[in-house]
Amino acid sequence: ETRTLNYDACCFEIPSDPCQLCATDQYMHHTTTIDFNDDEMTCKSANNYLMERFDTSSNTCSEAKAVLGETCCYEICNICGEFDLDWDVFVNFEGEDMSCGDFNEFFREEAIVDGSDQCSAVQGEFFDTCCYTSPSTSCQLCKRGDEYFEVNDNVQVDFNGPTTCYEVASFLSRRTEDSEQACSVVQTSLFDECCYEKCNLSEAEGTYPDWGAEVEMDGNTATCLELDTAIKEAAIANESPECQSLKDAFSPTCSYQIPKNACDLCPSNAVSISAKAGWNGKEMMCSDIKSRISSREESDSQVCLSAQQQVGAACCIDQCEICEKPQKTDPVLTVYHEGATKQCTEVDNYFYEKSILRSSEECSSTRDRLQETCCFDTPASPCNLCQKGSEFFDVMGANSVDFMGEKISCSDVSDLMFRREEQDGETCAANRDAYFDACCDSKCSLCEEMGLEAGVKVSFEGRMQTCLELDLSLGPASIEKGSDECSEVVEQFKDDCCYKKPDEPCQICAGENFSTKKDTSVLYLGTETKCDQLSNYLGSREEQQGQACQIATTQHSDTCCYEHCSLCGDGKADWETFVNYNGRAMSCGDFEWVLRGDGVAAGDEECGAV
């Protein structure tokens, strides 16, 4: 009874989106006293009360903001407005040296409101010094023509007072356009003092820096990256005697060339993912040894042959695989293994991660159980599920059927038949008979091999409808391809609904190493259009050599196109080698498809990291 009487007065529900008196870009006068709910309290207390009891969408919240917002909330002084604040510039304010960025903390502590007299006074005195517009192409102090040189960071120069070359370079990069006269003037006046060609231990053509390699200098061991940092700190120039001495001593260790015919640590076996071996005087993971020598050594080099002899016994294992070569492992079909449903290739990944040997009982029993499902020989003449005689029909890929005890799409059934079965084989014929009606499109098609103008409206049987709606209605109406009724409909509407597909479709991002950016938009014919939609539209209607394609390519290819990130460049990915990437094992060859699917472009930081 007591609970019932006092529940409404004493209890409240905590809101999922609590009411905040002030906006996220505002601050609060915490100690300011106000009248709220017939009581005198501070703005902070009122805000706490609202947060505990009211949702941001409630009427009470909206009313409190309207009544109390102007008294309790304020925006702190912003001396730069829409411009950028330079945190690296120091000024003298009220007798103390401080960064321009420190003004924000001062304004917050002193509750200096934007638009106040005090704010305006600070803006008037420090705006020109502290505020700037970021350049679209920044000025680089040590750029001469198209060539970039190193900044000698610690050299003292005079630039509006004594400073260092590093500070000048940083200031120009933040605040000056490459095209401004001030940029070229400073570049010319300070180049000799501030800029030099840094000593490079891997400057020979075709060589790359080996940052992780270790060298010994003055009794200390250091990585080549640490050595390069020391060279920069000492500002050792490329043509200096000191640089030549360093090159003679360390270039062979700190640089390498990618081999034409890479060394394979285990040419006839797999490399153990878990084993270690002694190499170059220290214990290393076998996978690291393989990675190092395959990226640096030719297959017939002495280093390669020596590594094979020294660590082969410890590192090379007769890896268990479901299928015997030259059979392929099916990448789509699933099997039951270790208490879970997995793709056949995932079972091979499991063998790799656990270093399961071919000679083990686990390998033998698993192979015996899974080979029939997972392994196949590539057919000489692949099975086409939707071919009858000389006539080909489209696969209705989204339709589902029961296949081998599982419900899978017609697209997967078609792919599986094409991947595994011969066109004239019994399995192909049996599955074609079983799934043709469900998977193969034999209905009357309005445009056959031509393109369909989906949005154009026509009148059919007394009703206005789009060409797409008309085409889709022919199936439920049971109008068969090749029938007189089909011919009549096609003849009546083909001029309005159909267009000729190009013989050589337009590609604004031509070349197998290029793709279209999916999330980027451009202005095409006055309409903002996604790049992939523009590519699909032009590809379905315009010839590659046509004027429309050439104009679109010229105007939009730079914005819409990117070059794929390639793991191996001109080399070939090793499909037999597995590595761990983002928490899962995958073949090196799979990287190309993972990077392409993720839209990783050549030159991106992610591409370089991989």
N, C-alpha and C positions, 0 to 999 in steps of 0.2 A: 504494500500500500504506500509506504514511504517513497519507494522508487517511482511508482506511478505518479505521485503528486509532484515530485521534484525533478523528474527526468528531463523535461523540456528546458527547465531553468539551468540545470547543472551539466547537461551533456550536449556534445556537438559532434558532428562527423567531420573528420579531417579531410579537407578537399584534395582532389587528385592534382589539380592545377591551381596552387594557392594564389590568392590575390596579392599583387605587389603594388603599393601605392605609387611608386615612381617607375618610370620606364627604364629599360636596361642601360640606356646611354645617359641617364641622369643620376645625380647624387642627392642625398637627403640631408636636410637640416635636422639632425637627430634630436637636438635639445630644444628646438623651437616649441613653444607651448600653444596648443590649439584647443578649441571646444569640439568634442566628439562624443556622440551618444549621451548628450546632456551631462558630460563630465569634462573636467579640465585635465589634459594629459599632453605628453610630448608626441611629436610626429613619429618617433621610433616606437613608442608604445602602441599608437594607433595602427602602425604598419604590422606589428607583431600580432595584434588582435585580428586584423583582416586576414593575415596569412594562415592563422590557426583555424579560422572558421568559414571563410568564404572562397568560393571558386572565382577565378578571374573573369568568368562569363556571367557572374551574378549581378543583379541590379544594385545590390549594396556596394559591390566593388566599384562599379561604374560611377555611382553617385558619390562615393568617397573620393575617387580620383578627381571628379569634376569640382568638388567643393574644396578639397584640401591640397590638390596637386600644386597650385600656384604658390601656396604658402610653404609647403613641406619640401618641394622638389626643385632642383635647379640643374642646369648644365654648367660645368666648369668652363672657365675661360679657354678658348681655343685660338691661340695667336695666329695659326696658319690657315684657319678656315678649310677651304677645299684643297689647299696646297699641302705638300709633304713637309714634315718636320725633320730637320737634320739633327739627329742625336749625337753626331760626332763633332759638331762645332761647339766651342766653348765661348762664353761671354762673361762679362763682369756685371753682376746684378746685386745692387745694394751692398757693394764692397766685397763680394765673394765671387770667385770664378766657379762657374757651373756650366754643365752641358745644357744645350737648348732643350733636350728631352726632360731635364729635371724640372722644367717649368710646370709640367703636369702635376707632379707631386706637390710642388709649392702651392699651386692653385687649389688642389684638393684639400690640403691641410688648412689653408686660409679661407676656404669656401668662397673663392673669388668667382663670381658669376659671369658667364659669357654675356658680353654687351655692357657690362658695368664700366664706370669711368676708369677704375684701376686696370681692368682688362684692356681697355682701349689704349691706355697709356703704355702698357707693356708692348702691345702690338705695334704702336707707332715707333717705339724705340728699337725693337728687335726683329720685326718682320723680315726686313731685307737680309739680315744675317742668318736667321734661323729657318726661313721658309724657301721652298723651291719647287719647281715642277720637274719630275723625273724625266730624263731624256729618253726619247724613243730609241736612239742609237747613241750609246754613251761614248764620250771621249776617252781614248786610251793613251796615256802619256807616252808609252814606249811603242807606239805603232808608227811605222814608216812605210807608206804605201800600203801594200797588202801583207807586209811582214811584221810580226810582233816580236819584241825583244823583252828581256827580263828587266824588272825594276830593281835597282840597287837600293833596297829599302832604307838603309840607315844613313845614307849620305845627306849631309846638311846643305840646304839651299835656301835662297831668299825668295819667298813667294808671299807677298803681302806680309812680310815679316819672316823671321827665321823659322824654319820647319824642316821636315825630312822629305825625301823623294816619295816615300810610302804615303805620307799624308797628302801630298800634292796629287799623286795618282788616284788615291781614294776619293778626294774631293772632285776631281774632274770626272771620274766614273759615275759619281752620284748625281752631279749637278750640271754637267755641260754636254751639249749635243756635239756629236762628232763633226757636224757641218758648220759649227760656229767658228768665227774668226779667232775667238779667245782660245779655242782648242788648238788650232794650228800654231798660234803664236807661242803658247806655253810648250808645245811639243818641240818646236824649233829651238827655243831659248834654253830648255833644260835637258834636251836629249843627251848631249855629250856627258853631262854631269850625272844623270840619273839612269841611263839605259845602257845595256850591254848584252852581248850574246853569251848566255851562260854555258859553262862547260857541260857537255853532254856525253855520257859514257856509252850511249847506244845510238850514235848518229849515223853509223854506216847504213847504207840503203838496205831495206828489207829486214832490219833488226828491230827488236822490241825490248823495252826495259824489263828486267827481271827483278822487281822490287823485293821479292821475298828471299832472294839468294843472300847468303851471308859471306862476308869478307873479313879478313883480319888486318887491322891497321893500328900501328903503334901499340901492339900487344893487346888490343881490345877487339872483340867481335861485334860487328854491326851489320845490319841488313843494307842492301843496296839503296833502299828508300831512305834510310837514315844517313847514308853517305851522300845521297843527292841533296838532302836537306842541309847537310853541313857545307856542301859546295855552294848552295844558294846563300847561306848565311855569311860565308866568307867572300861572296861575290867573285868567284874564280871565273875569269873570262875564257871563252872557248879556245882562242888561239894562244893562250899563255903557256909558258914552259911548265908551270905547275899543273895545268890541265892535261898536257901531253903526258906528263909523268903518271897522273891518275889513270888516264886511258890505258897506258901500257900495262899498269898493274891490275886494273879492275874491269876493264871492258869485257874481257873473255867471260868473266863470272857474272857481270851485271847486265849483259845483253844476250839475246839469243835470236835465232832465225827459225821460223816455222818450217819444219821439214817437208819436203815434197812427198816422201814415202815414209810415213811416221813409224817409229819403233813400236812394236807390240810386245809388251812384257811377257804375255802368255799367248803366243800365236795360235796354239791349238787348244787352249783351255780358257777358263774364266779366271779373273782376278778375285781373290777372296776379299769381301768387304770388311771382314773383322780381323784378318791376320796382320801381323807386323813383321818387319824384317830390318836388319841393319843395312844402311845404305849411306855412302859418303860420310862414314864415321858417326852416324847417329841412327837411333831407332825411329822408323817411320811407318805409317800405315801403308799397306801394299797398294791401296787405291791411290794414295798420294804419289808413290813412286811411279806408278803407271802413268798418272796424269802428267807428271813432270817430264818423264823421258819421251812420252808420246808427243808432247808439244815442242820438244827441243831437239830430239835425236832422230837421225835417219835410221832406217831399219838395218842397214849394213854397217853402221858405225861401230867403232870399238866399244864405245860407252854402252850402246844397246846390247851388243853381244855379251859384254861383261855383266850387265844387269840381269840378263836372262839366265846366265850361269850362276850368279851369286845368290839371287833371291827367288829364282823360279821354283825351287822345291818348297819354300816357305809360303809363297804368294799364289802359286797357280793351282787351281783345283779343277777336278773333273765335275763341273757344275751340272746338277740335275736340271733337265728341261723336259717338259711334257712330250714334245714332239721330236722325232729324229729328223735331222736334215736329209733331204731338201724339203721335207714337209713344213707347212706353215701352221702357226698357232692361231686359232680363230679369235679375233679381237672383240667379237660381239657376243657370242654364245656364253651362257653362264652355267656354272656347275656348283655343286655343294662341296665345300672344302673347309676343314677346321671350324665347323660349326656355323658357317656363314655362306651365303650365296655370293659367288665371285665370278668375274669374267675369267676366261681361260688364261689370258695374259697376266692377270693379277696373281694366279697361282705360280706362274714363272717368276714374277716379282718376289713372291714369298720365298721361293727356293733361293733366289739371289740374296735376299736380306738375311736369311738364316744359314747361308752357305751349305745348303743340303747337297751332299755328294751323290753322283750318279750310282755309286755302288751301294748306297744305303738302302735299308729295307723300306724306309718311308718313301724314297724315290720310286722304288719298284712297284710298291702297292698303289701309289697315287697314279703313276703312269698307266698301269694296267686298267685302272678304273676310269680314267679320263681321256685316254688317247682316242677312242672311237668318236667321242663328242668333240674334242678340241682340235684334232689334227686333220689336215687335208692336203691333197696335192693340187697345185694350181691347174685348173682345166685348160686344155688347149683351145677349146671352143666353148666359152662360158654359156651357161643356161640363161635364157631370157624368159622369165616367168610369163610375160604378157605378149609372147609371140605365137601366132598361129599360122603355120605355113610361111608365106612371104609377107604377111601383114603384121604390123607392130601396133600395139595399143599402149596407151599411157597407164602407168602404175598409179593407182589411187593410194598414195603413200600413207595418208592419215587413217585409213580404215584399219581395223584390228581383226585378227583371226586367231583361232586356237592352233598353235603349232608346237609339236613335241611337248605337249602338256603345259605350255605357257601361252599367255595372251600377248601377242606381239604385233607390231604394225606391219602392214603389207610392204612398206618400204624396206623393213628389216628382212622380211622373207625374200623379197626380190634381190636384195644385196647378198644375202647368204647363198641363194641359188647361183647367182652370178660368180661369187667368190669361190664356190666349192664344187659345183656340179657341171658335168659335160652337157652340152645342148642336146645330144642324141641319147643321153643316158636314161635309164629307167626312173631314177629318182627325180630328174627334171620333169619327165612326162607325168609322173604320178602327182607331183605337187602342182603342176600347171592345171591338171584336171581338177584337183581338189580346191584350188584357190582362185581360179581365173575369174569366176563370177563376182567374188567378193573384192578382188584386188585389181582387176583390169577394166579400164574404162572403154566399154564397147558401145556406149550411147552415142546418139547423133550429136555431132559437134558443129556449132554454128560456123566456126571459122577454120576448122581443121588445122592446117599448118600455119595459118596466118595469125596475126595478133588480134585480140578482142578489145574493141573500144568499150570498156566496161560501163562507163557513165552515160553514154549516148542513149537517149530515150526513143523508143519506137512503139507503134500500135500493133498489138497482136491479139487476135480474137476479141476485139472490142475494148482492150485495156491498155493504157499507156504503161510501159515498163522499160527498165534499162536493158541494154543488150546482155549484160551479165545475168540479170534475172531471167531473161528469155533462154539463154544458153543453159542455165541450171534447171529450168523447168522441163527441158527435153528428156532428161533422165527419168524423173517421176512419171512422165507421160508415156514411158515405155516406147519412145521413138528410137528405133535401132539405126545404127550407122549403116548407110547403104540403101535404106528403104526409100520408096517413092516419097513418103511423107517427109522424111529427112531432107531429101533433095529439094522439095518444094519450099520448105522453110529456109534452107540455106540460100537458094536462088533469090527469094524475096528480100532477105535482109543482109546479104553479104556486103553490098555496097555501103550501107549505113553503119554496119557493126564491125567490119573487118578491115584490117590494113596489112599491107605487105611487110613482113619482117625483113630487116636488112640482111644482105648476103654476108657482109663483113661488118658486124655490129660495132657501133661506136664505143670506144673505151677512152674515157678522159684520163684514166690512170693506166696507160698501156704498159705491158711488160709483166712477166710472171713474178718479178720481185717487188711489184708495187700493188697497193690496195687503196681503197677509198676510206677516208675517215668517216665513221658512223655518226659522231655527235657534232660535227662541224657543219655550219650552214653558210650559204652564199646567196646573193641576190641574183635570181635568174628570171629574166623576162618580167622584172618588176615585182617578183614574189620571193620571199625568203624561203629557201628550199634546202633541205638536208642534202649533204653531198652524196650519200648512198642512194637517196631517192632520185637525184639528178642523174646519177650514173645508170641506174636501172631504167629510167625513162629514155635516155638517149640510146642506151644499148638495145632497147626493144624496138626503136623506130628509125634511128639514123644510121647511115653508112659511115664507116670510119673516115673515108675521104670526103664526105659531104661537108658543105659549108657550115651547117649548124653544129656538127661535131667539132670541126676545126676551131670555130669561134669559141665554143664552150670550153674546149681544152686550153686554148690560149688564155682565156679570162680566169679560169677556175682551177687549173691543175695544181698550181703552186699552193693554193689554200686547201684543196680537197685530197691531195694524194700524199702518200708517204711510202718510203722504202721499207720493206720488211727487215726486222732484225734477224741476222743470220748467225747462228752459233759458230759455224765453221768457215764462213766466208766462201772462198773458192774451193775449200777442201770438202771432204765428205764426212757426214756424221756417222759415227760407229754405232750401228743398231744393236750390236752384240754386247755393248758395255752399258751397264746400269749405274745410275747415280741417284743420290737422294736430293730432291728438290721440293721445297715447300712442304716438307714432312712426308713425302711419299717417294717410293722408288720409281724411276722411269728410265727407259732407254734414252741414250743421248739423241737418237734420231727423233724421239718424240718432242724434243725441245723446239724444233722448227715449227711444229704445228701448235704447240702451246703458246709460243711467242706470237705466231700469226693470229691465233684466236683471240689473244688478249690485246691485239692491236699495238704491240710494242714496235716502235720504229727504230731503224738503224740510227745510231748516234745518240739515242736516249740514254739517260743514266742507268735505267733498268737493263737495257741491252748490254751496256758496257759491263755491268756487274755480273750478268750471266756469263 
